[in-house]
Amino acid sequence: MGRSRTESANRVTEQMTEAARESYRAIADSAVELQERNIRFSRSFFGTCNEVIRGQAEANRAVTRSLAEQTQRQQEALRTLARGLVSAYLDFLYSTFPAPSRS
């Protein structure tokens, strides 16, 4: 009878050991799967962030180009206006003085 109790205890110990081993294996597999999901998420997150940043940088470059073009057009318009004002002012000044006679 002592031997059957020992065998029974050994079987129970083996079953408990196998159950613990399976539990640890399941935990390890879950940890690996979680780590892989985190890696995929991180890659996706940073990939998306990089795309957004690239898009924003391109939009900023386009706005900067547009502003530079508008500034250039405004400067040219101001030059034209200034030339017109100077010309009108000189015409006004010359009109107040009589033209020399050619006799």
A tleap script that builds the chain and sets N, CA, C and O, in Angstrom:
source leaprc.protein.ff14SB
mol = sequence {
  NMET GLY ARG SER ARG THR GLU SER ALA ASN
  ARG VAL THR GLU GLN MET THR GLU ALA ALA
  ARG GLU SER TYR ARG ALA ILE ALA ASP SER
  ALA VAL GLU LEU GLN GLU ARG ASN ILE ARG
  PHE SER ARG SER PHE PHE GLY THR CYS ASN
  GLU VAL ILE ARG GLY GLN ALA GLU ALA ASN
  ARG ALA VAL THR ARG SER LEU ALA GLU GLN
  THR GLN ARG GLN GLN GLU ALA LEU ARG THR
  LEU ALA ARG GLY LEU VAL SER ALA TYR LEU
  ASP PHE LEU TYR SER THR PHE PRO ALA PRO
  SER ARG CSER
}
set mol.1.N position { 0.797 -1.168 0.000 }
set mol.1.CA position { 0.000 0.000 0.000 }
set mol.1.C position { 0.856 1.256 0.000 }
set mol.1.O position { 0.435 2.261 -0.573 }
set mol.2.N position { 1.992 1.253 0.589 }
set mol.2.CA position { 2.891 2.390 0.631 }
set mol.2.C position { 3.413 2.738 -0.744 }
set mol.2.O position { 3.644 3.899 -1.082 }
set mol.3.N position { 3.589 1.683 -1.526 }
set mol.3.CA position { 4.116 1.911 -2.869 }
set mol.3.C position { 3.078 2.585 -3.755 }
set mol.3.O position { 3.435 3.463 -4.540 }
set mol.4.N position { 1.829 2.215 -3.659 }
set mol.4.CA position { 0.800 2.811 -4.490 }
set mol.4.C position { 0.569 4.269 -4.112 }
set mol.4.O position { 0.249 5.099 -4.963 }
set mol.5.N position { 0.737 4.573 -2.815 }
set mol.5.CA position { 0.627 5.981 -2.397 }
set mol.5.C position { 1.778 6.797 -2.974 }
set mol.5.O position { 1.578 7.938 -3.389 }
set mol.6.N position { 2.944 6.243 -3.005 }
set mol.6.CA position { 4.109 6.927 -3.560 }
set mol.6.C position { 3.917 7.149 -5.047 }
set mol.6.O position { 4.195 8.231 -5.563 }
set mol.7.N position { 3.435 6.110 -5.741 }
set mol.7.CA position { 3.180 6.247 -7.174 }
set mol.7.C position { 2.101 7.287 -7.443 }
set mol.7.O position { 2.207 8.083 -8.376 }
set mol.8.N position { 1.070 7.269 -6.618 }
set mol.8.CA position { -0.011 8.234 -6.753 }
set mol.8.C position { 0.510 9.653 -6.503 }
set mol.8.O position { 0.161 10.588 -7.225 }
set mol.9.N position { 1.334 9.799 -5.492 }
set mol.9.CA position { 1.907 11.118 -5.177 }
set mol.9.C position { 2.811 11.574 -6.322 }
set mol.9.O position { 2.823 12.750 -6.687 }
set mol.10.N position { 3.570 10.624 -6.885 }
set mol.10.CA position { 4.432 10.964 -8.017 }
set mol.10.C position { 3.601 11.419 -9.222 }
set mol.10.O position { 3.949 12.388 -9.897 }
set mol.11.N position { 2.492 10.703 -9.483 }
set mol.11.CA position { 1.623 11.090 -10.606 }
set mol.11.C position { 1.028 12.477 -10.379 }
set mol.11.O position { 0.980 13.294 -11.299 }
set mol.12.N position { 0.584 12.736 -9.176 }
set mol.12.CA position { 0.008 14.046 -8.856 }
set mol.12.C position { 1.084 15.127 -9.010 }
set mol.12.O position { 0.818 16.208 -9.536 }
set mol.13.N position { 2.284 14.826 -8.551 }
set mol.13.CA position { 3.388 15.788 -8.670 }
set mol.13.C position { 3.707 16.044 -10.139 }
set mol.13.O position { 3.927 17.188 -10.537 }
set mol.14.N position { 3.733 14.980 -10.948 }
set mol.14.CA position { 3.990 15.138 -12.381 }
set mol.14.C position { 2.881 15.955 -13.049 }
set mol.14.O position { 3.161 16.803 -13.896 }
set mol.15.N position { 1.648 15.706 -12.678 }
set mol.15.CA position { 0.530 16.459 -13.256 }
set mol.15.C position { 0.618 17.942 -12.870 }
set mol.15.O position { 0.387 18.826 -13.694 }
set mol.16.N position { 0.953 18.189 -11.617 }
set mol.16.CA position { 1.083 19.573 -11.163 }
set mol.16.C position { 2.242 20.260 -11.874 }
set mol.16.O position { 2.141 21.422 -12.268 }
set mol.17.N position { 3.347 19.529 -12.034 }
set mol.17.CA position { 4.508 20.080 -12.727 }
set mol.17.C position { 4.163 20.384 -14.179 }
set mol.17.O position { 4.530 21.439 -14.697 }
set mol.18.N position { 3.460 19.466 -14.838 }
set mol.18.CA position { 3.057 19.673 -16.233 }
set mol.18.C position { 2.087 20.845 -16.347 }
set mol.18.O position { 2.184 21.640 -17.281 }
set mol.19.N position { 1.151 20.957 -15.402 }
set mol.19.CA position { 0.190 22.072 -15.416 }
set mol.19.C position { 0.925 23.396 -15.225 }
set mol.19.O position { 0.619 24.382 -15.897 }
set mol.20.N position { 1.890 23.420 -14.313 }
set mol.20.CA position { 2.672 24.646 -14.085 }
set mol.20.C position { 3.486 24.983 -15.328 }
set mol.20.O position { 3.564 26.145 -15.730 }
set mol.21.N position { 4.099 23.952 -15.944 }
set mol.21.CA position { 4.887 24.167 -17.158 }
set mol.21.C position { 4.007 24.746 -18.267 }
set mol.21.O position { 4.423 25.678 -18.955 }
set mol.22.N position { 2.806 24.212 -18.449 }
set mol.22.CA position { 1.884 24.715 -19.474 }
set mol.22.C position { 1.449 26.150 -19.172 }
set mol.22.O position { 1.324 26.977 -20.075 }
set mol.23.N position { 1.223 26.427 -17.892 }
set mol.23.CA position { 0.842 27.792 -17.497 }
set mol.23.C position { 1.968 28.766 -17.824 }
set mol.23.O position { 1.718 29.831 -18.388 }
set mol.24.N position { 3.205 28.414 -17.477 }
set mol.24.CA position { 4.339 29.280 -17.771 }
set mol.24.C position { 4.529 29.445 -19.278 }
set mol.24.O position { 4.853 30.532 -19.755 }
set mol.25.N position { 4.325 28.358 -20.020 }
set mol.25.CA position { 4.450 28.421 -21.472 }
set mol.25.C position { 3.387 29.366 -22.042 }
set mol.25.O position { 3.680 30.173 -22.924 }
set mol.26.N position { 2.151 29.265 -21.535 }
set mol.26.CA position { 1.073 30.134 -22.000 }
set mol.26.C position { 1.378 31.597 -21.658 }
set mol.26.O position { 1.126 32.490 -22.468 }
set mol.27.N position { 1.911 31.838 -20.480 }
set mol.27.CA position { 2.282 33.202 -20.075 }
set mol.27.C position { 3.392 33.734 -20.972 }
set mol.27.O position { 3.337 34.877 -21.427 }
set mol.28.N position { 4.393 32.909 -21.222 }
set mol.28.CA position { 5.506 33.329 -22.084 }
set mol.28.C position { 5.018 33.594 -23.504 }
set mol.28.O position { 5.426 34.580 -24.118 }
set mol.29.N position { 4.151 32.729 -24.037 }
set mol.29.CA position { 3.605 32.938 -25.379 }
set mol.29.C position { 2.795 34.230 -25.444 }
set mol.29.O position { 2.885 34.983 -26.414 }
set mol.30.N position { 2.002 34.477 -24.398 }
set mol.30.CA position { 1.219 35.712 -24.352 }
set mol.30.C position { 2.127 36.933 -24.294 }
set mol.30.O position { 1.854 37.943 -24.943 }
set mol.31.N position { 3.198 36.845 -23.525 }
set mol.31.CA position { 4.134 37.968 -23.419 }
set mol.31.C position { 4.810 38.241 -24.761 }
set mol.31.O position { 4.972 39.396 -25.153 }
set mol.32.N position { 5.200 37.186 -25.458 }
set mol.32.CA position { 5.823 37.344 -26.780 }
set mol.32.C position { 4.823 37.946 -27.758 }
set mol.32.O position { 5.163 38.856 -28.513 }
set mol.33.N position { 3.590 37.442 -27.748 }
set mol.33.CA position { 2.560 37.972 -28.643 }
set mol.33.C position { 2.277 39.444 -28.338 }
set mol.33.O position { 2.128 40.254 -29.254 }
set mol.34.N position { 2.204 39.787 -27.052 }
set mol.34.CA position { 1.979 41.173 -26.654 }
set mol.34.C position { 3.133 42.061 -27.115 }
set mol.34.O position { 2.912 43.166 -27.610 }
set mol.35.N position { 4.351 41.579 -26.954 }
set mol.35.CA position { 5.513 42.346 -27.398 }
set mol.35.C position { 5.484 42.547 -28.918 }
set mol.35.O position { 5.792 43.637 -29.400 }
set mol.36.N position { 5.121 41.523 -29.664 }
set mol.36.CA position { 5.023 41.648 -31.122 }
set mol.36.C position { 3.944 42.648 -31.517 }
set mol.36.O position { 4.136 43.439 -32.440 }
set mol.37.N position { 2.791 42.615 -30.808 }
set mol.37.CA position { 1.736 43.596 -31.092 }
set mol.37.C position { 2.199 45.011 -30.773 }
set mol.37.O position { 1.893 45.949 -31.509 }
set mol.38.N position { 2.934 45.164 -29.680 }
set mol.38.CA position { 3.463 46.481 -29.326 }
set mol.38.C position { 4.445 46.993 -30.376 }
set mol.38.O position { 4.452 48.181 -30.700 }
set mol.39.N position { 5.262 46.104 -30.899 }
set mol.39.CA position { 6.215 46.484 -31.950 }
set mol.39.C position { 5.456 46.917 -33.200 }
set mol.39.O position { 5.787 47.938 -33.802 }
set mol.40.N position { 4.433 46.141 -33.598 }
set mol.40.CA position { 3.638 46.518 -34.774 }
set mol.40.C position { 2.943 47.857 -34.553 }
set mol.40.O position { 2.909 48.704 -35.446 }
set mol.41.N position { 2.390 48.040 -33.355 }
set mol.41.CA position { 1.723 49.300 -33.036 }
set mol.41.C position { 2.713 50.465 -33.099 }
set mol.41.O position { 2.414 51.508 -33.680 }
set mol.42.N position { 3.888 50.284 -32.500 }
set mol.42.CA position { 4.892 51.354 -32.498 }
set mol.42.C position { 5.317 51.705 -33.914 }
set mol.42.O position { 5.421 52.881 -34.262 }
set mol.43.N position { 5.562 50.691 -34.725 }
set mol.43.CA position { 5.942 50.954 -36.114 }
set mol.43.C position { 4.831 51.706 -36.847 }
set mol.43.O position { 5.087 52.665 -37.575 }
set mol.44.N position { 3.598 51.252 -36.641 }
set mol.44.CA position { 2.459 51.910 -37.290 }
set mol.44.C position { 2.313 53.343 -36.795 }
set mol.44.O position { 2.106 54.260 -37.590 }
set mol.45.N position { 2.419 53.538 -35.489 }
set mol.45.CA position { 2.264 54.865 -34.895 }
set mol.45.C position { 3.319 55.819 -35.425 }
set mol.45.O position { 3.000 56.913 -35.891 }
set mol.46.N position { 4.584 55.399 -35.353 }
set mol.46.CA position { 5.653 56.291 -35.795 }
set mol.46.C position { 5.662 56.449 -37.305 }
set mol.46.O position { 6.043 57.502 -37.815 }
set mol.47.N position { 5.249 55.418 -38.024 }
set mol.47.CA position { 5.129 55.549 -39.482 }
set mol.47.C position { 4.069 56.580 -39.834 }
set mol.47.O position { 4.277 57.419 -40.711 }
set mol.48.N position { 2.930 56.517 -39.147 }
set mol.48.CA position { 1.858 57.488 -39.380 }
set mol.48.C position { 2.325 58.883 -38.985 }
set mol.48.O position { 2.075 59.848 -39.708 }
set mol.49.N position { 2.996 58.996 -37.851 }
set mol.49.CA position { 3.505 60.308 -37.418 }
set mol.49.C position { 4.474 60.872 -38.453 }
set mol.49.O position { 4.419 62.058 -38.778 }
set mol.50.N position { 5.355 60.027 -38.967 }
set mol.50.CA position { 6.304 60.500 -39.979 }
set mol.50.C position { 5.579 60.990 -41.221 }
set mol.50.O position { 5.958 62.008 -41.799 }
set mol.51.N position { 4.536 60.270 -41.637 }
set mol.51.CA position { 3.768 60.696 -42.814 }
set mol.51.C position { 3.084 62.035 -42.557 }
set mol.51.O position { 3.074 62.907 -43.425 }
set mol.52.N position { 2.518 62.194 -41.374 }
set mol.52.CA position { 1.852 63.453 -41.028 }
set mol.52.C position { 2.866 64.590 -41.009 }
set mol.52.O position { 2.596 65.675 -41.524 }
set mol.53.N position { 4.025 64.346 -40.420 }
set mol.53.CA position { 5.059 65.382 -40.343 }
set mol.53.C position { 5.555 65.731 -41.742 }
set mol.53.O position { 5.749 66.907 -42.051 }
set mol.54.N position { 5.760 64.734 -42.586 }
set mol.54.CA position { 6.193 65.011 -43.963 }
set mol.54.C position { 5.143 65.836 -44.699 }
set mol.54.O position { 5.475 66.798 -45.392 }
set mol.55.N position { 3.877 65.458 -44.548 }
set mol.55.CA position { 2.791 66.203 -45.186 }
set mol.55.C position { 2.722 67.632 -44.696 }
set mol.55.O position { 2.526 68.557 -45.485 }
set mol.56.N position { 2.885 67.817 -43.388 }
set mol.56.CA position { 2.858 69.164 -42.827 }
set mol.56.C position { 4.050 69.979 -43.321 }
set mol.56.O position { 3.912 71.166 -43.619 }
set mol.57.N position { 5.199 69.358 -43.407 }
set mol.57.CA position { 6.382 70.063 -43.910 }
set mol.57.C position { 6.179 70.495 -45.359 }
set mol.57.O position { 6.550 71.607 -45.732 }
set mol.58.N position { 5.598 69.631 -46.168 }
set mol.58.CA position { 5.332 69.991 -47.565 }
set mol.58.C position { 4.314 71.120 -47.641 }
set mol.58.O position { 4.465 72.038 -48.448 }
set mol.59.N position { 3.283 71.059 -46.811 }
set mol.59.CA position { 2.286 72.133 -46.784 }
set mol.59.C position { 2.934 73.444 -46.356 }
set mol.59.O position { 2.628 74.499 -46.911 }
set mol.60.N position { 3.825 73.383 -45.376 }
set mol.60.CA position { 4.538 74.588 -44.930 }
set mol.60.C position { 5.407 75.151 -46.045 }
set mol.60.O position { 5.468 76.366 -46.233 }
set mol.61.N position { 6.075 74.277 -46.784 }
set mol.61.CA position { 6.904 74.741 -47.909 }
set mol.61.C position { 6.033 75.416 -48.964 }
set mol.61.O position { 6.414 76.448 -49.517 }
set mol.62.N position { 4.868 74.839 -49.243 }
set mol.62.CA position { 3.967 75.420 -50.243 }
set mol.62.C position { 3.475 76.788 -49.788 }
set mol.62.O position { 3.422 77.724 -50.586 }
set mol.63.N position { 3.118 76.910 -48.518 }
set mol.63.CA position { 2.663 78.204 -47.994 }
set mol.63.C position { 3.790 79.220 -48.046 }
set mol.63.O position { 3.568 80.381 -48.391 }
set mol.64.N position { 4.998 78.793 -47.704 }
set mol.64.CA position { 6.144 79.696 -47.737 }
set mol.64.C position { 6.398 80.180 -49.158 }
set mol.64.O position { 6.646 81.366 -49.376 }
set mol.65.N position { 6.339 79.267 -50.131 }
set mol.65.CA position { 6.517 79.665 -51.532 }
set mol.65.C position { 5.440 80.667 -51.948 }
set mol.65.O position { 5.728 81.671 -52.599 }
set mol.66.N position { 4.205 80.381 -51.565 }
set mol.66.CA position { 3.102 81.273 -51.907 }
set mol.66.C position { 3.301 82.655 -51.289 }
set mol.66.O position { 3.092 83.673 -51.949 }
set mol.67.N position { 3.706 82.684 -50.025 }
set mol.67.CA position { 3.952 83.966 -49.364 }
set mol.67.C position { 5.094 84.727 -50.029 }
set mol.67.O position { 5.026 85.947 -50.176 }
set mol.68.N position { 6.131 84.019 -50.425 }
set mol.68.CA position { 7.259 84.666 -51.098 }
set mol.68.C position { 6.802 85.262 -52.430 }
set mol.68.O position { 7.191 86.376 -52.782 }
set mol.69.N position { 5.979 84.521 -53.164 }
set mol.69.CA position { 5.466 85.029 -54.444 }
set mol.69.C position { 4.579 86.247 -54.221 }
set mol.69.O position { 4.679 87.229 -54.957 }
set mol.70.N position { 3.715 86.193 -53.213 }
set mol.70.CA position { 2.841 87.330 -52.921 }
set mol.70.C position { 3.659 88.549 -52.508 }
set mol.70.O position { 3.353 89.670 -52.915 }
set mol.71.N position { 4.687 88.336 -51.712 }
set mol.71.CA position { 5.551 89.434 -51.283 }
set mol.71.C position { 6.218 90.070 -52.490 }
set mol.71.O position { 6.303 91.294 -52.588 }
set mol.72.N position { 6.688 89.243 -53.403 }
set mol.72.CA position { 7.330 89.755 -54.609 }
set mol.72.C position { 6.340 90.576 -55.441 }
set mol.72.O position { 6.695 91.639 -55.950 }
set mol.73.N position { 5.106 90.092 -55.584 }
set mol.73.CA position { 4.087 90.839 -56.341 }
set mol.73.C position { 3.753 92.163 -55.651 }
set mol.73.O position { 3.577 93.186 -56.314 }
set mol.74.N position { 3.666 92.141 -54.326 }
set mol.74.CA position { 3.381 93.365 -53.580 }
set mol.74.C position { 4.509 94.381 -53.746 }
set mol.74.O position { 4.254 95.571 -53.927 }
set mol.75.N position { 5.751 93.913 -53.686 }
set mol.75.CA position { 6.888 94.820 -53.865 }
set mol.75.C position { 6.849 95.458 -55.246 }
set mol.75.O position { 7.091 96.656 -55.388 }
set mol.76.N position { 6.547 94.664 -56.256 }
set mol.76.CA position { 6.478 95.198 -57.618 }
set mol.76.C position { 5.338 96.204 -57.736 }
set mol.76.O position { 5.488 97.244 -58.378 }
set mol.77.N position { 4.196 95.897 -57.115 }
set mol.77.CA position { 3.066 96.834 -57.142 }
set mol.77.C position { 3.435 98.138 -56.444 }
set mol.77.O position { 3.090 99.217 -56.925 }
set mol.78.N position { 4.132 98.046 -55.314 }
set mol.78.CA position { 4.559 99.252 -54.602 }
set mol.78.C position { 5.557 100.056 -55.430 }
set mol.78.O position { 5.501 101.286 -55.436 }
set mol.79.N position { 6.470 99.380 -56.129 }
set mol.79.CA position { 7.419 100.093 -57.000 }
set mol.79.C position { 6.674 100.838 -58.102 }
set mol.79.O position { 6.964 102.000 -58.388 }
set mol.80.N position { 5.713 100.157 -58.714 }
set mol.80.CA position { 4.921 100.782 -59.781 }
set mol.80.C position { 4.150 101.983 -59.236 }
set mol.80.O position { 4.108 103.037 -59.871 }
set mol.81.N position { 3.545 101.825 -58.069 }
set mol.81.CA position { 2.806 102.915 -57.442 }
set mol.81.C position { 3.732 104.081 -57.121 }
set mol.81.O position { 3.387 105.237 -57.367 }
set mol.82.N position { 4.904 103.780 -56.572 }
set mol.82.CA position { 5.863 104.836 -56.230 }
set mol.82.C position { 6.311 105.578 -57.481 }
set mol.82.O position { 6.398 106.806 -57.476 }
set mol.83.N position { 6.598 104.842 -58.555 }
set mol.83.CA position { 6.995 105.502 -59.807 }
set mol.83.C position { 5.877 106.423 -60.307 }
set mol.83.O position { 6.135 107.544 -60.746 }
set mol.84.N position { 4.632 105.936 -60.236 }
set mol.84.CA position { 3.494 106.746 -60.662 }
set mol.84.C position { 3.330 107.996 -59.813 }
set mol.84.O position { 3.058 109.079 -60.331 }
set mol.85.N position { 3.497 107.837 -58.497 }
set mol.85.CA position { 3.381 108.995 -57.608 }
set mol.85.C position { 4.481 110.012 -57.867 }
set mol.85.O position { 4.217 111.214 -57.918 }
set mol.86.N position { 5.702 109.546 -58.031 }
set mol.86.CA position { 6.820 110.447 -58.311 }
set mol.86.C position { 6.581 111.155 -59.640 }
set mol.86.O position { 6.798 112.362 -59.751 }
set mol.87.N position { 6.146 110.421 -60.626 }
set mol.87.CA position { 5.880 111.009 -61.936 }
set mol.87.C position { 4.773 112.052 -61.840 }
set mol.87.O position { 4.896 113.136 -62.410 }
set mol.88.N position { 3.695 111.740 -61.128 }
set mol.88.CA position { 2.588 112.689 -60.971 }
set mol.88.C position { 3.049 113.927 -60.208 }
set mol.88.O position { 2.670 115.047 -60.550 }
set mol.89.N position { 3.868 113.725 -59.173 }
set mol.89.CA position { 4.359 114.853 -58.383 }
set mol.89.C position { 5.259 115.744 -59.231 }
set mol.89.O position { 5.156 116.970 -59.180 }
set mol.90.N position { 6.140 115.124 -60.009 }
set mol.90.CA position { 7.015 115.920 -60.873 }
set mol.90.C position { 6.206 116.655 -61.932 }
set mol.90.O position { 6.496 117.812 -62.235 }
set mol.91.N position { 5.203 116.005 -62.495 }
set mol.91.CA position { 4.336 116.668 -63.467 }
set mol.91.C position { 3.652 117.865 -62.830 }
set mol.91.O position { 3.535 118.928 -63.439 }
set mol.92.N position { 3.197 117.677 -61.585 }
set mol.92.CA position { 2.556 118.776 -60.875 }
set mol.92.C position { 3.535 119.921 -60.652 }
set mol.92.O position { 3.212 121.083 -60.901 }
set mol.93.N position { 4.745 119.583 -60.178 }
set mol.93.CA position { 5.742 120.630 -59.937 }
set mol.93.C position { 6.079 121.375 -61.218 }
set mol.93.O position { 6.146 122.604 -61.218 }
set mol.94.N position { 6.290 120.657 -62.297 }
set mol.94.CA position { 6.651 121.305 -63.568 }
set mol.94.C position { 5.493 122.135 -64.117 }
set mol.94.O position { 5.709 123.104 -64.844 }
set mol.95.N position { 4.274 121.755 -63.770 }
set mol.95.CA position { 3.130 122.512 -64.286 }
set mol.95.C position { 2.991 123.864 -63.603 }
set mol.95.O position { 2.361 124.764 -64.159 }
set mol.96.N position { 3.558 124.031 -62.419 }
set mol.96.CA position { 3.456 125.308 -61.711 }
set mol.96.C position { 4.441 126.333 -62.243 }
set mol.96.O position { 4.259 127.533 -62.035 }
set mol.97.N position { 5.457 125.888 -62.912 }
set mol.97.CA position { 6.434 126.809 -63.487 }
set mol.97.C position { 6.141 126.970 -64.972 }
set mol.97.O position { 5.858 125.999 -65.674 }
set mol.98.N position { 6.214 128.206 -65.434 }
set mol.98.CA position { 5.970 128.401 -66.865 }
set mol.98.C position { 7.120 127.812 -67.678 }
set mol.98.O position { 8.282 127.848 -67.273 }
set mol.99.N position { 6.769 127.293 -68.786 }
set mol.99.CA position { 7.775 126.726 -69.699 }
set mol.99.C position { 8.560 127.884 -70.311 }
set mol.99.O position { 7.982 128.920 -70.639 }
set mol.100.N position { 9.873 127.714 -70.465 }
set mol.100.CA position { 10.652 128.799 -71.075 }
set mol.100.C position { 10.227 129.025 -72.515 }
set mol.100.O position { 9.927 128.081 -73.246 }
set mol.101.N position { 10.206 130.257 -72.900 }
set mol.101.CA position { 9.770 130.589 -74.276 }
set mol.101.C position { 10.904 130.377 -75.237 }
set mol.101.O position { 12.071 130.528 -74.873 }
set mol.102.N position { 10.576 130.029 -76.463 }
set mol.102.CA position { 11.602 129.719 -77.471 }
set mol.102.C position { 11.641 130.845 -78.501 }
set mol.102.O position { 11.456 130.569 -79.686 }
set mol.103.N position { 11.841 131.932 -78.163 }
set mol.103.CA position { 11.888 133.022 -79.134 }
set mol.103.C position { 13.248 133.300 -79.642 }
set mol.103.O position { 13.427 134.196 -80.467 }
savepdb mol mol.pdb
quit
